[in-house]
Amino acid sequence: MTSIDKILISRLEKNGVETSLIPGFFRSLANALLINPGMTLRQANKRLKYLGWCDIELDYQTLLLARLCFEAKGLKSLEYRSAPWYAKAFQSCDSSL
């Protein structure tokens, strides 16, 4: 797991996303970005609320970090899947966060 991944995960946890829900959150956000790659922060938060993530409000830096992570992992390959790259990496680093 890269340092960007760790920072993103940490920011999401501070934002109230439970650790066990992060792969599903990544899937929802990745699919939203696939539909509209140029979506604004406001559009991203609105889409996430529509998808059921009502308690989460992304900030601009977190959205940028997510885009960087998704692009580095190959955004298209994440379509309609949970984030296996996250699940494997996070299990090995769980105690360091």
C-alpha positions, 0 to 999 in steps of 0.5 A: 500500500502506498503512502497516498493509499494510507493517507486516503484511508486515514482521511476516510476513517476520520470522516466516519467511514468504518474500516470494514466499509471502505472497500464498498465506499471505494467501489461506489466512488470509483463507479461514480467517477467512471460515469462522470470523470470530471465531476465536482466535489458537490456532484461527488457528494450528491452522488454518494448520498444518492448511493446511500452514503448519507453520513459521509461528506468528502472534502476536496483533498480527499476527493483528489486523493481518491482520484489519484489512487484510482488512476494509479490502480487503473480506474477502468479495472475497478468498475463494478468490483470491490477494491481487491487492491485495497483489501489485500494491502490493508489487511497487511498494514492494518496494525500500522494505521 
